[in-house]
Amino acid sequence: MGPGRVRGVGVLELLLPASCAGCGAPGAACCPQCVAMFGRPERVARGPTARTAPVYALARYRDVARRLVLHYKERGRRDLAGPLGGVLAAALPHLPEAQPDADGVWWLVPAPSRRVASRVRGGPHLRRLAGACAAGLAGSGRPAAVAPALRLGAGARDAVGLSREQRAANLAGRLRLDPRGVPPPGTPVILLDDVITTGATAAACTHTLTAAGFPVRLILTLTAA
């Protein structure tokens, strides 16, 4: 255990009271009013995903929802994984295309992150989010598992600011299946992400999983840009 850490919790996290990353209200990582910004899932239309799996988002990437995603993703608020994973878990069973495998297990595949980004963020943030979603599903009587089945090879750039064509080129030859994280052969999966922008990443992930024999039932994201 490194200095200044207590079971993975920073000293500052122990000393400072929790506050809502959305509005600053004391008492919780995300207050009920800000959690409510993630509402009913809405279909999202993006060119690259037109012939893949249906895409749903819980909010637009703006205002409070954007602030919460940025705090979780870029500003070290790992305590947001629980509430953000919880809203995904609450929405998922009500989507018509969603389904578990033959044994009743919901398999969640997080979109991959670049290794350098994961190091900066204290680990793969989407895998952590998928874990919180799986815990929420299990808490409602729906067994769930996280399958980190995708990885990005070396050379992938930060996608912020890239066009749809640039994002597709950025992933070409670099998005791969990770045999260490795949579910049983033929398992239907749900792809999870935090933001969908052009749809290039979601489409590439879907194609990679489908080509490997894992049908993607749907893509569920917290926000849509």
C-alpha positions in Angstrom: 0.0 0.0 0.0 1.5 3.3 -1.0 2.0 6.3 1.3 -1.0 8.5 1.8 -3.4 5.7 0.8 -5.8 3.8 3.1 -7.3 0.8 1.3 -7.3 2.7 -2.0 -8.8 5.8 -0.5 -6.7 9.0 -0.4 -6.1 10.9 2.9 -7.8 14.0 1.5 -10.9 11.9 0.6 -11.1 10.8 4.3 -10.6 14.3 5.7 -12.8 16.3 3.3 -16.6 15.9 3.4 -18.2 14.6 0.3 -19.9 17.1 -2.0 -22.0 16.7 -5.1 -19.9 17.0 -8.2 -22.8 18.4 -10.0 -23.9 21.3 -7.8 -21.5 21.3 -4.8 -24.2 20.4 -2.2 -22.6 18.6 0.8 -23.4 15.1 1.7 -23.0 12.8 -1.3 -20.9 12.4 -4.4 -24.1 13.1 -6.5 -27.2 14.5 -4.9 -30.7 13.2 -5.9 -31.5 16.3 -8.0 -28.3 15.9 -10.1 -28.8 12.1 -10.4 -32.2 12.9 -11.8 -30.5 14.7 -14.8 -30.0 11.2 -16.2 -33.6 10.3 -17.2 -35.4 8.1 -19.6 -33.1 6.5 -22.2 -33.5 8.0 -25.6 -32.5 6.6 -29.0 -29.5 8.2 -30.5 -28.9 8.4 -34.2 -25.3 8.4 -35.5 -24.2 7.5 -39.0 -21.6 4.9 -38.1 -24.0 3.0 -35.8 -26.9 3.1 -38.2 -26.4 -0.6 -39.2 -25.0 -1.9 -35.9 -26.8 -2.1 -32.5 -29.3 0.5 -31.3 -27.8 3.3 -29.2 -29.4 4.8 -26.1 -28.2 7.8 -24.0 -29.6 8.9 -20.6 -28.8 12.6 -21.0 -27.4 15.2 -23.3 -23.7 16.0 -22.8 -24.3 19.4 -21.3 -24.8 21.3 -18.0 -25.0 19.0 -14.9 -24.7 15.7 -16.8 -21.5 16.9 -18.6 -20.1 18.2 -15.3 -20.6 14.9 -13.6 -19.1 12.9 -16.5 -16.0 15.2 -16.6 -15.5 15.1 -12.8 -15.7 11.3 -12.9 -13.6 10.8 -16.0 -11.0 13.6 -15.8 -11.0 15.0 -12.3 -10.5 12.1 -10.0 -14.1 11.7 -8.6 -14.1 7.9 -8.5 -16.8 8.1 -5.9 -19.2 8.9 -8.8 -18.9 5.4 -10.2 -21.6 4.2 -7.9 -24.3 6.7 -8.7 -23.5 6.8 -12.4 -23.3 3.0 -12.6 -26.6 3.0 -10.8 -28.5 5.0 -13.3 -27.2 2.7 -16.1 -28.4 -0.3 -14.1 -31.8 1.2 -13.5 -32.3 2.0 -17.2 -30.9 -1.2 -18.8 -33.6 -3.8 -18.0 -36.4 -1.6 -19.5 -34.8 -1.3 -23.0 -36.6 -3.6 -25.4 -33.4 -4.9 -27.1 -31.6 -5.7 -23.8 -31.4 -9.3 -22.7 -29.3 -11.6 -20.5 -27.7 -14.8 -21.7 -29.4 -18.2 -21.5 -28.5 -18.5 -17.8 -30.0 -15.1 -17.0 -26.6 -13.3 -16.7 -26.3 -9.7 -18.1 -22.9 -9.3 -19.7 -21.5 -5.8 -19.9 -18.6 -4.8 -22.1 -17.0 -1.4 -21.3 -15.6 0.6 -24.2 -11.8 0.5 -23.9 -9.5 3.4 -22.9 -6.0 4.3 -23.9 -3.4 3.0 -21.5 -2.0 6.4 -20.8 -5.5 7.8 -20.1 -6.2 4.9 -17.7 -3.0 5.5 -15.7 -3.9 9.2 -15.3 -7.5 8.3 -14.3 -6.5 5.7 -11.7 -7.5 2.7 -13.8 -9.9 2.0 -16.6 -12.8 4.3 -15.7 -15.3 2.6 -17.9 -14.5 -0.8 -16.4 -15.1 0.7 -13.0 -18.4 2.2 -14.2 -19.5 -1.2 -15.7 -18.7 -2.8 -12.3 -21.0 -0.4 -10.6 -23.7 -1.1 -13.2 -23.3 -4.8 -12.7 -23.6 -4.4 -8.9 -26.7 -2.4 -9.4 -28.2 -5.1 -11.6 -27.3 -7.8 -9.1 -28.9 -5.7 -6.3 -32.2 -5.9 -8.2 -32.0 -9.6 -8.6 -30.4 -9.6 -12.1 -27.0 -11.4 -12.1 -24.5 -9.5 -14.1 -20.8 -9.7 -15.2 -18.3 -7.4 -16.6 -16.4 -8.6 -19.7 -13.4 -6.3 -20.4 -13.2 -7.9 -23.9 -11.8 -4.9 -25.8 -8.4 -3.1 -25.7 -6.7 -0.3 -27.6 -3.3 -1.0 -29.0 -0.4 1.5 -28.9 -0.6 4.6 -31.0 -4.2 5.5 -30.5 -4.7 9.2 -30.0 -7.0 11.1 -27.7 -10.3 11.3 -29.7 -11.3 14.7 -28.4 -11.6 17.1 -31.3 -11.3 14.4 -34.0 -13.8 14.2 -36.8 -15.8 11.0 -37.5 -13.3 10.0 -40.2 -10.3 10.8 -38.0 -11.8 8.8 -35.1 -12.3 5.8 -37.4 -8.8 6.1 -38.7 -7.5 6.4 -35.1 -9.0 3.1 -34.2 -8.2 1.2 -37.4 -5.9 -1.7 -36.5 -5.7 -0.7 -32.9 -9.0 -1.9 -31.5 -8.6 -5.5 -30.7 -10.3 -8.3 -28.8 -8.7 -9.2 -25.5 -9.0 -13.0 -25.0 -8.5 -12.5 -21.2 -11.8 -10.6 -20.8 -14.2 -12.3 -23.2 -17.4 -14.0 -22.0 -18.4 -17.5 -23.1 -18.6 -18.0 -26.8 -21.8 -16.7 -28.4 -22.8 -14.6 -25.4 -25.0 -11.6 -26.1 -23.4 -8.4 -24.7 -24.2 -4.8 -23.9 -21.6 -2.2 -24.7 -21.3 0.6 -22.2 -19.7 4.1 -22.7 -19.8 7.4 -21.0 -20.3 9.7 -24.0 -21.2 9.0 -27.6 -20.0 11.7 -30.0 -19.7 10.7 -33.7 -20.5 7.0 -33.1 -17.2 5.9 -34.6 -15.9 4.3 -31.4 -19.2 2.6 -30.7 -19.4 1.2 -34.2 -15.9 -0.1 -34.2 -16.4 -1.8 -30.8 -19.6 -3.4 -32.1 -18.0 -4.6 -35.3 -15.0 -6.1 -33.3 -17.3 -7.9 -30.8 -19.7 -9.2 -33.5 -16.9 -10.5 -35.7 -15.7 -12.5 -32.8 -19.1 -14.1 -32.2 -20.4 -11.9 -29.4 -23.7 -10.2 -30.6 -24.1 -6.7 -29.3 -27.7 -6.2 -28.3 -27.4 -2.5 -27.7 -25.1 0.4 -26.8 -25.9 2.3 -23.6 -24.2 5.6 -22.7 -24.5 8.1 -20.0 -24.6 11.0 -22.4 -24.8 12.0 -26.1 -22.9 14.9 -27.4 
